[in-house]
Amino acid sequence: MTGKTAYIGLGSNLGDRRLNIDSAVRMLAEAEGIELARISDIIETEALAQSDQPKYLNAVSELKTTLSAEDLHKRLADIEASLGRVREGKWSPRTIDLDILLFGQDVINSPDLIIPHPQMHLRSFVLKGLCQHNGDLQHPVIKESVNELAERLRGLDFAPNHDLPQLISVAGIIGVGKTTLTKKLASLLGCEVLLEPYDTNPFMPDVYAGKKELALDSQLYFLTSRVMQLDHNALKNGKIYISDYVFDKELIYGRETLTAEQLSLYEKIYQPFSHNVILPVLVIYLTDSSQNCLERIHERNRPYEQKIEQQFLEKLSDDYEQLFSNWKISPIICISMSENLNVEHLANQIKCYTILAESKCR
């Protein structure tokens, strides 16, 4: 059959879930204008947003169709209705859910149909199914493969809340280029910048000069400054912000610069403060060799940074890797700064992870 290749997400969390999916697949295969190619493995997932619901079974089917996207959408709605689907709200349980994920490389934005699916890049269970079919499939808006999109989620699923402040955090070791990139992205996205208060920290020069007794003062200065920047009450709901740090770095630097006694006290202060900050909806994690970062540090020539050693940067790099290997707060876009970076491409991707998705990915 000639026509478009489409990918359909299937889900069920009511009744005989496996039978519901099998029945939907059979009805797809029998439908006129549709040729079912294959179906991914069926996997069980937790319900998004409402944890008191039954678990879902999910899969992704690949098909060829001569139908238009709109007609395919209507056919899927008919199958849902015939299998007892009752529409009671966005997060309501359902006997069967059939969504068009991709329709060739088409981008459709109408009141009744949005393609690609506006949140497919936030669903590991969807991306796993697509990767089974073809990991090189490209998202027609984000312009990245489904393999890459899946890696950003690290096996997790996210349900964005666009009513909250939308924080993008740029992270990485000293000298990797966080502040420069943050400012460029803020200009392209038209959002507010939240920068680390390096230049106003009165203790930093002395700490880098070797006065370890002031390390706790320096860390507390950073902690209180960042809490004030990221406090829920300081940021406006539905507005986008971009910072040149991730708040969780506080403990990394505390463990590297404080004595055991200082760290014990610092951790006690840190914990209640940490509950007041807004969580990022996306992290941009920058990496590069410690040598390249050290060269940037020397080039920007901040006097108090000139004694930083490569070994210290390598230890920070290991700490960041450990932090993000266990990261469960948001998707992570990993970028090597040793390669050419298309900042405009990155900015367009970021839009799909924030409230700007309303205009970009829908």
C-alpha positions as CSV (number, residue, x, y, z in Angstrom):
1,M,0.0,0.0,0.0
2,T,1.2,3.5,-0.8
3,G,0.4,6.4,1.4
4,K,1.7,7.8,4.7
5,T,3.4,5.9,7.5
6,A,1.7,6.8,10.7
7,Y,2.4,5.8,14.3
8,I,-0.4,5.2,16.8
9,G,-0.2,5.1,20.6
10,L,-2.4,2.6,22.3
11,G,-3.3,2.6,26.0
12,S,-5.8,1.0,28.3
13,N,-6.3,0.9,32.1
14,L,-9.9,-0.3,32.4
15,G,-11.4,-3.8,32.0
16,D,-9.4,-6.5,30.3
17,R,-6.5,-4.2,29.2
18,R,-4.8,-6.7,27.0
19,L,-8.0,-7.6,25.2
20,N,-8.8,-4.0,24.7
21,I,-5.4,-3.4,23.0
22,D,-5.6,-6.6,20.9
23,S,-9.2,-5.7,19.8
24,A,-8.1,-2.2,18.8
25,V,-5.1,-3.6,16.8
26,R,-7.4,-6.1,15.0
27,M,-9.9,-3.3,14.1
28,L,-7.1,-1.2,12.8
29,A,-5.9,-4.0,10.6
30,E,-9.4,-4.6,9.3
31,A,-10.1,-0.9,8.6
32,E,-10.3,0.3,5.0
33,G,-7.4,2.4,3.9
34,I,-5.2,1.1,6.6
35,E,-2.4,-1.5,6.4
36,L,-1.1,-2.5,9.8
37,A,2.7,-3.1,9.7
38,R,3.6,-4.1,13.2
39,I,3.1,-3.3,16.9
40,S,5.7,-2.7,19.6
41,D,6.0,-4.6,22.9
42,I,3.1,-4.0,25.3
43,I,4.4,-2.4,28.6
44,E,2.8,-1.5,31.9
45,T,3.0,2.0,33.2
46,E,1.7,4.1,36.0
47,A,-1.1,6.6,35.3
48,L,0.1,10.1,34.8
49,A,-1.1,13.0,37.0
50,Q,-3.6,10.8,39.0
51,S,-1.8,8.0,40.9
52,D,-5.0,6.5,42.2
53,Q,-5.9,5.2,38.8
54,P,-5.2,1.6,37.6
55,K,-2.0,1.0,35.7
56,Y,-1.9,1.3,31.9
57,L,-0.9,-1.1,29.3
58,N,0.7,0.8,26.4
59,A,2.0,0.0,22.9
60,V,2.8,1.8,19.6
61,S,1.6,0.5,16.2
62,E,3.1,1.4,12.8
63,L,0.8,1.5,9.9
64,K,0.5,2.6,6.3
65,T,-2.6,4.6,5.3
66,T,-4.2,6.3,2.3
67,L,-6.5,8.2,4.7
68,S,-5.9,11.8,5.5
69,A,-4.7,12.6,9.0
70,E,-8.2,13.9,9.8
71,D,-10.0,10.8,8.5
72,L,-7.6,8.6,10.4
73,H,-8.3,10.5,13.5
74,K,-12.0,10.0,13.0
75,R,-11.5,6.3,12.4
76,L,-9.6,6.0,15.7
77,A,-12.4,7.8,17.5
78,D,-14.9,5.3,16.0
79,I,-12.8,2.3,17.2
80,E,-12.5,3.9,20.7
81,A,-16.3,4.3,20.9
82,S,-16.9,0.8,19.7
83,L,-14.7,-0.5,22.5
84,G,-16.5,1.5,25.2
85,R,-14.4,4.6,25.5
86,V,-16.1,7.3,27.6
87,R,-14.6,10.7,27.6
88,E,-14.8,12.2,31.1
89,G,-11.8,14.5,31.1
90,K,-8.1,14.7,30.2
91,W,-6.7,12.4,32.9
92,S,-9.7,10.1,33.2
93,P,-9.3,6.3,33.0
94,R,-10.3,4.7,29.7
95,T,-10.9,1.3,28.2
96,I,-8.9,2.3,25.1
97,D,-7.0,5.4,24.0
98,L,-5.7,5.8,20.4
99,D,-3.5,8.8,19.6
100,I,-1.8,9.7,16.3
101,L,1.8,10.2,17.4
102,L,3.3,10.9,13.9
103,F,1.8,11.1,10.5
104,G,4.8,11.0,8.1
105,Q,6.6,14.3,8.8
106,D,3.4,16.3,8.8
107,V,2.8,19.1,11.3
108,I,-0.9,19.8,12.0
109,N,-2.3,22.3,14.4
110,S,-6.1,22.5,14.3
111,P,-8.7,22.7,17.1
112,D,-9.5,19.0,16.7
113,L,-6.1,17.5,15.8
114,I,-2.5,18.2,16.8
115,I,0.3,16.3,15.1
116,P,2.9,15.4,16.2
117,H,1.3,14.5,19.5
118,P,2.2,17.6,21.7
119,Q,3.6,15.5,24.7
120,M,5.0,12.4,23.0
121,H,8.6,13.7,23.7
122,L,7.7,13.6,27.4
123,R,6.5,10.0,27.5
124,S,9.1,7.2,27.8
125,F,6.5,4.6,27.2
126,V,5.7,6.2,23.8
127,L,9.3,6.8,22.8
128,K,10.3,3.2,23.7
129,G,7.6,1.9,21.4
130,L,8.7,4.2,18.6
131,C,12.4,3.2,19.1
132,Q,11.4,-0.4,18.6
133,H,10.0,0.5,15.2
134,N,12.7,2.9,14.1
135,G,15.0,4.8,16.6
136,D,16.1,7.2,13.8
137,L,12.6,8.5,13.3
138,Q,12.7,12.3,13.6
139,H,10.3,14.5,15.5
140,P,9.1,16.9,12.8
141,V,9.1,19.9,15.2
142,I,12.0,19.2,17.6
143,K,14.1,17.9,14.7
144,E,15.8,15.2,16.8
145,S,15.5,11.4,16.7
146,V,13.2,9.5,19.0
147,N,16.3,7.7,20.3
148,E,17.7,11.1,21.4
149,L,14.3,12.2,22.9
150,A,14.1,8.9,24.8
151,E,17.6,9.4,26.3
152,R,16.6,12.8,27.6
153,L,13.9,11.2,29.8
154,R,16.0,8.4,31.2
155,G,13.0,6.0,31.4
156,L,10.7,8.5,33.1
157,D,7.4,10.2,32.1
158,F,6.5,13.8,32.7
159,A,3.2,15.6,32.8
160,P,4.0,19.4,32.5
161,N,2.0,22.0,34.5
162,H,2.1,25.1,32.4
163,D,0.4,27.1,35.2
164,L,3.6,27.0,37.3
165,P,6.7,29.0,36.6
166,Q,8.7,27.5,33.8
167,L,12.3,27.2,34.9
168,I,15.1,26.1,32.5
169,S,18.4,25.4,34.2
170,V,21.7,25.4,32.4
171,A,24.2,23.3,34.3
172,G,27.8,22.2,34.1
173,I,31.2,22.8,35.7
174,I,33.0,26.1,36.0
175,G,34.2,27.4,32.7
176,V,32.0,25.2,30.5
177,G,30.0,28.2,29.1
178,K,26.8,28.3,31.1
179,T,26.4,32.0,31.5
180,T,27.2,32.8,27.8
181,L,24.7,30.2,26.6
182,T,22.0,31.3,29.1
183,K,22.1,34.8,27.9
184,K,21.9,33.8,24.2
185,L,18.9,31.5,24.9
186,A,17.2,34.1,27.0
187,S,17.5,36.6,24.1
188,L,16.1,34.1,21.6
189,L,13.3,32.9,23.9
190,G,12.4,36.4,25.3
191,C,12.5,35.2,28.9
192,E,14.0,36.5,32.1
193,V,17.6,35.5,33.1
194,L,18.6,34.4,36.6
195,L,22.4,34.5,37.0
196,E,24.6,33.3,39.7
197,P,25.8,36.1,42.0
198,Y,29.5,35.5,41.6
199,D,30.5,39.1,41.3
200,T,28.6,40.2,44.4
201,N,29.8,37.4,46.7
202,P,32.2,39.2,49.1
203,F,33.7,35.9,50.4
204,M,34.7,34.3,47.0
205,P,38.1,36.0,46.5
206,D,39.3,35.0,50.0
207,V,38.0,31.4,49.6
208,Y,39.9,31.0,46.4
209,A,42.9,32.6,48.0
210,G,42.9,29.7,50.5
211,K,41.0,31.1,53.5
212,K,39.0,27.9,54.1
213,E,37.4,29.4,57.3
214,L,35.3,31.6,55.0
215,A,34.1,28.7,52.8
216,L,30.9,28.3,54.8
217,D,30.1,32.0,54.6
218,S,30.6,31.9,50.8
219,Q,28.3,28.8,50.4
220,L,25.6,30.4,52.6
221,Y,25.8,33.6,50.5
222,F,25.1,31.5,47.4
223,L,22.4,29.5,49.0
224,T,20.4,32.4,50.3
225,S,20.8,34.3,47.0
226,R,19.6,31.3,44.9
227,V,16.7,30.6,47.2
228,M,15.6,34.3,46.8
229,Q,15.9,34.0,43.0
230,L,14.0,30.6,42.8
231,D,11.5,31.0,45.6
232,H,8.0,30.0,44.5
233,N,6.7,33.5,45.5
234,A,9.4,35.3,43.6
235,L,8.5,33.8,40.2
236,K,5.3,34.3,38.3
237,N,3.1,31.4,37.3
238,G,3.1,30.7,33.6
239,K,6.3,32.7,32.9
240,I,9.5,31.3,31.6
241,Y,12.9,31.8,33.4
242,I,16.3,30.6,32.5
243,S,19.2,30.2,35.1
244,D,22.9,29.6,34.5
245,Y,22.9,27.0,37.4
246,V,20.9,24.2,38.7
247,F,20.0,24.6,42.4
248,D,21.1,21.0,43.3
249,K,24.7,22.0,42.6
250,E,24.7,23.6,46.1
251,L,25.6,20.3,47.8
252,I,28.2,19.5,45.1
253,Y,30.2,22.6,45.9
254,G,29.5,22.3,49.6
255,R,31.0,18.8,49.7
256,E,34.0,20.0,47.7
257,T,34.8,23.2,49.6
258,L,33.7,22.7,53.2
259,T,35.2,21.0,56.2
260,A,33.3,18.1,57.7
261,E,32.0,20.4,60.5
262,Q,31.0,23.1,58.1
263,L,29.3,20.7,55.8
264,S,27.3,19.2,58.6
265,L,25.9,22.6,59.6
266,Y,25.4,23.6,55.9
267,E,23.4,20.5,55.1
268,K,21.1,21.3,58.1
269,I,20.5,24.8,56.7
270,Y,20.2,23.6,53.1
271,Q,17.4,21.1,53.6
272,P,14.5,23.5,54.7
273,F,15.6,26.1,52.2
274,S,15.6,23.6,49.3
275,H,11.9,23.0,49.7
276,N,11.1,26.6,48.8
277,V,12.6,26.6,45.3
278,I,10.8,26.0,42.0
279,L,11.9,22.9,40.2
280,P,13.2,23.1,36.6
281,V,11.0,21.8,33.8
282,L,14.1,21.2,31.7
283,V,17.9,21.0,32.4
284,I,20.5,21.8,29.7
285,Y,23.6,19.9,30.9
286,L,26.8,21.2,29.3
287,T,29.9,19.1,29.2
288,D,33.5,19.6,28.0
289,S,37.0,18.5,28.9
290,S,38.5,20.0,32.1
291,Q,41.3,21.3,30.0
292,N,39.0,23.3,27.7
293,C,37.1,24.6,30.7
294,L,40.4,25.7,32.4
295,E,41.4,27.6,29.2
296,R,38.1,29.5,29.3
297,I,38.6,30.3,32.9
298,H,42.0,31.8,32.1
299,E,40.6,33.7,29.1
300,R,37.9,35.4,31.1
301,N,40.5,36.3,33.7
302,R,38.5,36.6,36.9
303,P,41.4,37.1,39.4
304,Y,40.0,34.9,42.1
305,E,39.6,32.0,39.6
306,Q,43.1,31.8,38.4
307,K,44.2,29.4,41.0
308,I,41.6,26.8,40.0
309,E,43.3,23.5,39.1
310,Q,42.4,21.0,36.5
311,Q,42.1,18.3,39.1
312,F,39.3,20.3,40.9
313,L,37.4,20.6,37.6
314,E,37.7,16.9,37.0
315,K,36.2,16.2,40.4
316,L,33.4,18.6,39.8
317,S,32.7,16.9,36.5
318,D,32.4,13.5,38.2
319,D,30.0,15.0,40.8
320,Y,27.8,16.4,38.1
321,E,27.7,13.1,36.3
322,Q,26.6,11.4,39.5
323,L,24.0,14.1,40.1
324,F,22.4,13.7,36.7
325,S,22.7,9.9,36.5
326,N,20.0,9.8,39.3
327,W,18.1,12.9,38.0
328,K,14.3,12.4,38.2
329,I,13.0,16.0,38.2
330,S,12.9,16.9,34.5
331,P,14.1,15.9,31.1
332,I,17.8,16.6,30.4
333,I,19.3,17.8,27.2
334,C,23.0,16.9,27.2
335,I,25.3,19.1,25.0
336,S,29.0,18.7,24.4
337,M,30.6,22.1,24.2
338,S,33.5,20.7,22.2
339,E,31.2,20.4,19.2
340,N,29.5,23.2,17.2
341,L,26.3,24.2,18.9
342,N,23.3,25.6,17.0
343,V,21.8,27.8,19.6
344,E,18.7,28.7,17.6
345,H,18.0,25.0,17.1
346,L,18.4,24.4,20.9
347,A,16.0,27.4,21.6
348,N,13.4,25.9,19.3
349,Q,13.6,22.6,21.1
350,I,13.3,24.2,24.5
351,K,10.0,25.8,23.4
352,C,8.5,22.3,23.2
353,Y,9.4,21.6,26.9
354,T,7.8,24.8,28.2
355,I,4.6,26.9,28.0
356,L,5.8,28.0,24.6
357,A,4.8,24.5,23.4
358,E,1.3,25.9,23.2
359,S,2.4,27.8,20.0
360,K,5.4,25.7,18.9
361,C,4.5,22.0,19.3
362,R,0.7,22.3,19.0
